[in-house]
Amino acid sequence: MSVRIDITGLRPERVTVVPSPLAELCMALHALSEPGHHPGLQGWVTGVTARLDSHLADRMSEADFLWRTTFSDLFMPFAGLPGRTTLPGATLAEDLDLLDKLSDEQFVDAALEFTCALAYSTPGSSALSDAGTCRRALDLAAARGPRQLRFAERLLTDPPRIRAWLRGFLDDCDEAFFADAWSRLRHQLAADARHKTELLRRKGLAEALAAVSPAVTLDEEAARITVDKLADGRTTTGDGGLLLLPTSFGWPHLSVLHRYGWQPVLHYPVASQDPADPPSVEQLALRMTALSHPVRMRICRYLGRSAYTTSELAQAHGVTPPEISRHLAVLKKAGLLITRRRGRYVLHQLDVTVVARLGSDFLEGILR
């Protein structure tokens, strides 16, 4: 499973690395709504929550599904503007001005993403112009809960009202907590953007994408970027550009905007909280599967304490050496073993560092 971006004909100057205040505000709101996703931000979340005005906190809950369960494309309006080459604003106000430039159809369809009612990577009818799509969106919103249904009803009945409400809410968030955070973070994000831009200029797109994340790869011959995610999607740069947006609040999320007709965007965390590269989704599945077998779990109990030969393990578990070898092969393929030779003996030991990372790797993999 992966998200693929066709970059056939993409000119180097159309690849831009730049921060977005509005996209970063989305991730800040997400961190406040889902602090469990961001253990490194617990101190910041606690501080903001403690001093947050109760009225603003109530308003935050009215439409938190826009940044809690999805990262609504409303927070990247520049990607939806004609020409597909518009860049984010330098300030939140400039980004919000770009949000005002989206058509009502674009605004409504992007806001309804949480219902999964509309086509995303392919063309489809707008909920504002198609009665069937509208009914389906309301039905799916109702299944999510009364708040979601009320929001969807207001959105479909009076888009300008919701647009004004959202802009006012985001302005108030900026005044309450985001302006202070952005004043500190924008320098870090700008420095990362300069670094990636220099990599693009000196070493090319493949090197820049590798620096973005090990989960992002470029097949130059096929002119295709692949992002290793537990999701399927595809898009194309066409005659537009490609945006790389760094985020400080976003780890472990690596997001890809691949909405049909919009400029593709890679929204990537500037630094992992763990210096080791995360495993691919395939490698993570191999490790989880390898450890799910009861015999291999018992073998790991031994190998987690010391190094053993195949014969020693066979004797300890009362099975044949070939059977032990088959189980060791599965563990080794999954990258869970350290194997070394001592004279004529081959010793196997559990890589406890890799096993200890499985929880965070799993979280990173499913939230990527």
C-alpha positions as CSV (number, residue, x, y, z in Angstrom):
1,M,0.0,0.0,0.0
2,S,1.3,3.5,-0.9
3,V,0.5,6.9,-2.3
4,R,2.0,7.5,-5.7
5,I,2.7,10.9,-7.3
6,D,3.3,10.9,-11.1
7,I,5.8,13.7,-11.8
8,T,6.1,13.2,-15.6
9,G,7.2,16.5,-17.1
10,L,7.8,18.2,-13.7
11,R,10.4,20.9,-14.0
12,P,12.9,21.3,-11.2
13,E,11.9,24.9,-10.5
14,R,8.3,23.7,-9.9
15,V,9.5,21.8,-6.8
16,T,9.3,24.1,-3.8
17,V,10.1,23.6,-0.1
18,V,8.3,26.1,2.1
19,P,6.6,26.2,5.5
20,S,2.9,27.1,5.8
21,P,1.6,28.8,9.0
22,L,-2.0,27.5,8.3
23,A,-0.8,23.9,7.8
24,E,1.2,24.2,11.0
25,L,-1.8,25.5,12.9
26,C,-3.7,22.4,11.7
27,M,-1.0,20.2,13.3
28,A,-1.0,22.2,16.5
29,L,-4.8,21.8,16.7
30,H,-4.4,18.0,16.1
31,A,-1.8,17.8,18.8
32,L,-4.2,19.5,21.3
33,S,-7.0,17.1,20.2
34,E,-4.9,13.9,20.1
35,P,-2.0,14.4,22.5
36,G,-1.4,10.6,22.6
37,H,-0.1,10.8,19.0
38,H,2.6,13.3,20.1
39,P,4.2,12.3,23.4
40,G,7.0,14.8,22.8
41,L,4.5,17.7,22.9
42,Q,2.9,16.8,26.3
43,G,4.4,19.8,28.0
44,W,3.2,22.2,25.3
45,V,-0.2,20.7,25.2
46,T,-0.6,20.8,29.0
47,G,0.5,24.5,29.1
48,V,-1.9,25.6,26.3
49,T,-4.8,23.6,27.6
50,A,-4.4,25.1,31.1
51,R,-4.6,28.7,29.9
52,L,-7.1,28.2,27.1
53,D,-10.3,30.3,27.3
54,S,-13.3,28.0,28.0
55,H,-15.3,29.6,25.2
56,L,-12.5,29.0,22.7
57,A,-12.2,25.4,24.0
58,D,-15.9,24.9,23.4
59,R,-15.6,26.2,19.8
60,M,-12.6,24.0,19.3
61,S,-14.8,21.0,19.8
62,E,-17.4,22.1,17.3
63,A,-15.4,20.9,14.3
64,D,-12.4,19.1,15.7
65,F,-13.0,16.3,13.2
66,L,-11.4,18.6,10.6
67,W,-8.0,18.2,12.2
68,R,-8.5,15.3,14.7
69,T,-9.7,12.4,12.5
70,T,-8.5,13.9,9.2
71,F,-6.1,16.7,8.3
72,S,-8.6,18.7,6.2
73,D,-7.2,20.1,2.9
74,L,-8.8,23.3,4.0
75,F,-5.5,23.9,5.8
76,M,-3.6,23.8,2.5
77,P,-5.8,26.1,0.3
78,F,-2.9,27.2,-1.8
79,A,-2.9,23.7,-3.4
80,G,-6.4,24.1,-4.7
81,L,-6.0,27.4,-6.5
82,P,-6.0,27.6,-10.3
83,G,-2.6,26.8,-12.0
84,R,-1.6,24.5,-9.1
85,T,1.6,26.5,-8.5
86,T,0.5,28.9,-5.7
87,L,2.8,28.9,-2.7
88,P,1.7,29.2,1.0
89,G,1.6,32.6,2.6
90,A,4.4,34.0,4.7
91,T,1.9,34.7,7.5
92,L,-1.3,33.1,8.8
93,A,-3.3,36.0,7.5
94,E,-2.0,35.5,4.0
95,D,-2.8,31.8,4.2
96,L,-6.3,32.6,5.4
97,D,-6.7,35.0,2.4
98,L,-5.8,32.1,0.2
99,L,-8.5,30.0,1.9
100,D,-11.0,32.7,1.0
101,K,-10.1,32.3,-2.6
102,L,-11.4,28.7,-2.8
103,S,-14.7,28.3,-4.4
104,D,-17.7,27.3,-2.3
105,E,-17.6,23.8,-4.0
106,Q,-13.9,23.4,-3.1
107,F,-14.4,24.5,0.4
108,V,-17.4,22.3,1.1
109,D,-15.9,19.2,-0.5
110,A,-12.7,19.6,1.4
111,A,-14.6,20.2,4.7
112,L,-16.7,17.0,4.1
113,E,-13.6,14.9,3.8
114,F,-14.3,13.5,7.3
115,T,-17.4,11.8,5.9
116,C,-15.5,9.9,3.2
117,A,-18.6,10.6,1.0
118,L,-16.8,12.2,-1.9
119,A,-14.3,10.9,-4.4
120,Y,-10.7,12.0,-3.5
121,S,-8.1,10.8,-6.0
122,T,-10.6,10.8,-8.8
123,P,-13.1,13.3,-10.3
124,G,-16.6,13.2,-8.7
125,S,-19.7,15.3,-8.1
126,S,-19.8,18.1,-5.6
127,A,-22.1,17.8,-2.6
128,L,-23.3,21.3,-3.3
129,S,-24.5,20.5,-6.9
130,D,-25.5,16.8,-6.7
131,A,-28.4,15.8,-4.6
132,G,-27.3,12.2,-4.3
133,T,-23.9,13.1,-3.1
134,C,-25.4,15.6,-0.6
135,R,-27.7,12.9,0.9
136,R,-24.8,10.4,1.2
137,A,-22.6,13.0,2.9
138,L,-25.4,13.8,5.4
139,D,-26.0,10.1,6.1
140,L,-22.3,9.4,6.7
141,A,-22.0,12.5,8.8
142,A,-24.9,11.3,10.9
143,A,-23.1,8.0,11.4
144,R,-20.2,9.9,12.9
145,G,-22.4,11.7,15.5
146,P,-24.7,14.6,16.1
147,R,-22.0,17.3,16.1
148,Q,-20.7,16.1,12.7
149,L,-24.3,16.0,11.3
150,R,-25.0,19.6,12.5
151,F,-21.8,20.9,11.0
152,A,-22.5,19.1,7.7
153,E,-26.0,20.5,7.6
154,R,-24.9,24.1,8.2
155,L,-22.0,23.7,5.7
156,L,-24.3,22.5,2.9
157,T,-27.0,25.0,3.7
158,D,-24.9,28.1,4.2
159,P,-21.2,27.7,3.1
160,P,-20.4,31.5,3.7
161,R,-21.5,31.2,7.3
162,I,-19.2,28.3,8.0
163,R,-16.3,30.0,6.1
164,A,-16.7,33.1,8.3
165,W,-16.9,30.9,11.4
166,L,-13.7,29.0,10.5
167,R,-11.7,32.1,9.7
168,G,-12.8,33.7,13.0
169,F,-12.0,30.6,15.0
170,L,-8.5,30.3,13.4
171,D,-7.8,34.0,14.1
172,D,-8.7,33.5,17.7
173,C,-6.5,30.4,17.9
174,D,-3.6,32.5,16.6
175,E,-4.1,35.1,19.2
176,A,-4.6,32.5,22.0
177,F,-1.6,30.2,21.4
178,F,-0.4,29.8,17.9
179,A,1.3,33.2,17.3
180,D,3.6,32.5,20.1
181,A,4.4,29.0,18.9
182,W,4.9,30.2,15.3
183,S,7.3,32.9,16.3
184,R,9.6,30.1,17.8
185,L,9.0,27.5,15.1
186,R,9.2,29.4,11.9
187,H,12.9,29.8,12.1
188,Q,13.4,26.1,12.5
189,L,11.1,25.4,9.6
190,A,12.7,28.0,7.4
191,A,16.1,26.5,8.1
192,D,14.9,23.0,7.1
193,A,13.3,24.4,4.0
194,R,16.7,26.1,3.0
195,H,18.5,22.8,3.6
196,K,16.1,20.8,1.5
197,T,16.2,23.5,-1.2
198,E,20.0,23.3,-1.3
199,L,19.8,19.5,-1.6
200,L,17.4,19.9,-4.5
201,R,19.8,22.4,-6.3
202,R,23.0,20.5,-5.7
203,K,22.0,16.8,-5.6
204,G,18.5,16.6,-7.2
205,L,15.0,15.5,-6.2
206,A,15.9,12.0,-5.1
207,E,18.4,13.2,-2.4
208,A,16.0,15.8,-1.2
209,L,13.1,13.3,-0.9
210,A,15.4,10.9,1.0
211,A,16.1,13.7,3.4
212,V,12.4,14.3,3.8
213,S,11.7,10.7,5.0
214,P,13.0,7.2,4.3
215,A,9.3,6.4,3.5
216,V,9.5,8.6,0.4
217,T,11.3,7.3,-2.7
218,L,11.7,8.4,-6.3
219,D,11.7,6.1,-9.3
220,E,13.4,8.4,-11.8
221,E,12.9,6.1,-14.8
222,A,9.1,5.9,-14.1
223,A,8.9,9.5,-13.0
224,R,7.0,8.5,-9.9
225,I,7.3,9.4,-6.2
226,T,6.1,6.6,-3.8
227,V,5.2,7.3,-0.2
228,D,5.1,4.2,1.9
229,K,1.8,4.4,3.9
230,L,-1.0,2.2,5.0
231,A,-3.2,3.9,2.4
232,D,-3.7,3.8,-1.4
233,G,-3.8,6.9,-3.5
234,R,-2.5,8.5,-6.6
235,T,-2.1,11.9,-8.1
236,T,-0.1,13.8,-10.7
237,T,1.7,17.1,-10.8
238,G,0.5,17.5,-14.4
239,D,1.3,21.1,-15.5
240,G,1.5,22.3,-11.9
241,G,4.1,21.9,-9.2
242,L,5.0,19.9,-6.1
243,L,5.2,21.3,-2.6
244,L,7.2,20.0,0.3
245,L,6.0,21.4,3.6
246,P,8.0,20.9,6.8
247,T,6.1,20.7,10.1
248,S,7.4,20.8,13.6
249,F,4.2,19.8,15.3
250,G,3.5,16.9,12.9
251,W,5.6,13.9,13.9
252,P,4.9,11.0,13.4
253,H,2.5,12.0,10.6
254,L,3.8,12.1,7.0
255,S,0.8,13.5,5.1
256,V,0.2,13.5,1.4
257,L,-2.4,15.8,-0.2
258,H,-3.4,14.0,-3.3
259,R,-6.9,15.4,-3.9
260,Y,-7.9,15.3,-7.6
261,G,-7.1,18.5,-9.4
262,W,-5.1,20.0,-6.5
263,Q,-1.3,20.5,-6.4
264,P,0.3,17.5,-4.7
265,V,1.8,18.3,-1.3
266,L,4.1,16.3,1.0
267,H,3.7,17.5,4.6
268,Y,6.7,16.0,6.5
269,P,8.0,16.3,10.1
270,V,11.3,18.1,10.3
271,A,12.9,15.7,12.8
272,S,11.9,12.3,14.1
273,Q,11.9,11.9,17.9
274,D,13.9,8.7,17.3
275,P,17.2,8.9,15.5
276,A,16.7,5.5,13.9
277,D,15.0,5.2,10.5
278,P,11.4,3.8,10.8
279,P,10.8,0.5,9.1
280,S,8.7,0.3,6.0
281,V,5.1,-0.9,6.3
282,E,6.1,-4.2,4.8
283,Q,9.0,-4.7,7.3
284,L,6.7,-3.7,10.2
285,A,4.1,-6.3,9.1
286,L,6.9,-9.0,8.8
287,R,8.0,-8.2,12.4
288,M,4.5,-8.3,13.9
289,T,3.8,-11.6,12.0
290,A,7.1,-13.2,13.1
291,L,6.5,-12.5,16.7
292,S,2.9,-13.7,16.7
293,H,3.8,-17.4,16.5
294,P,3.9,-19.1,20.0
295,V,7.0,-21.1,19.3
296,R,8.9,-18.1,18.0
297,M,7.8,-16.2,21.1
298,R,9.3,-18.9,23.3
299,I,12.5,-18.9,21.2
300,C,12.7,-15.1,21.7
301,R,12.5,-15.6,25.4
302,Y,15.8,-17.4,25.3
303,L,17.4,-15.2,22.6
304,G,16.5,-12.1,24.6
305,R,18.6,-13.2,27.5
306,S,21.7,-14.7,25.7
307,A,23.0,-16.0,22.4
308,Y,22.3,-19.6,21.4
309,T,23.1,-22.0,18.6
310,T,20.4,-23.8,16.6
311,S,21.2,-27.1,18.4
312,E,20.9,-25.6,21.8
313,L,17.5,-24.1,21.0
314,A,16.3,-27.4,19.5
315,Q,17.3,-29.3,22.7
316,A,15.7,-26.7,25.0
317,H,12.4,-26.7,23.1
318,G,12.3,-30.4,22.3
319,V,12.0,-30.0,18.5
320,T,14.3,-30.8,15.6
321,P,17.1,-28.4,14.5
322,P,15.5,-28.0,11.0
323,E,12.3,-26.8,12.6
324,I,14.2,-24.3,14.8
325,S,16.1,-23.2,11.7
326,R,12.9,-22.4,9.9
327,H,11.7,-20.3,12.8
328,L,15.0,-18.5,13.0
329,A,14.9,-17.8,9.3
330,V,11.5,-16.0,9.8
331,L,12.9,-13.9,12.7
332,K,16.0,-13.1,10.7
333,K,14.1,-12.0,7.6
334,A,12.1,-9.7,9.8
335,G,15.3,-8.1,11.1
336,L,14.8,-9.2,14.7
337,L,18.0,-11.3,15.1
338,I,21.7,-10.6,15.5
339,T,23.8,-13.5,14.2
340,R,27.5,-14.0,14.6
341,R,30.0,-16.8,14.2
342,R,32.3,-18.1,17.0
343,G,34.6,-20.7,15.6
344,R,32.5,-23.4,14.0
345,Y,29.3,-22.3,15.9
346,V,26.7,-19.8,14.7
347,L,25.1,-17.9,17.6
348,H,21.7,-16.1,17.4
349,Q,20.5,-13.4,19.7
350,L,17.4,-11.2,19.7
351,D,18.0,-7.6,18.7
352,V,16.3,-6.1,21.8
353,T,16.7,-2.6,20.5
354,V,14.5,-3.4,17.4
355,V,11.9,-5.2,19.6
356,A,11.8,-2.3,22.1
357,R,11.0,0.0,19.2
358,L,8.1,-2.0,17.9
359,G,5.4,-0.1,19.8
360,S,6.6,3.3,18.5
361,D,7.3,1.8,15.0
362,F,3.7,0.5,14.9
363,L,2.3,3.8,16.0
364,E,4.5,5.7,13.4
365,G,3.5,3.2,10.7
366,I,-0.3,3.5,11.2
367,L,-0.3,7.2,11.7
368,R,2.2,8.0,9.0
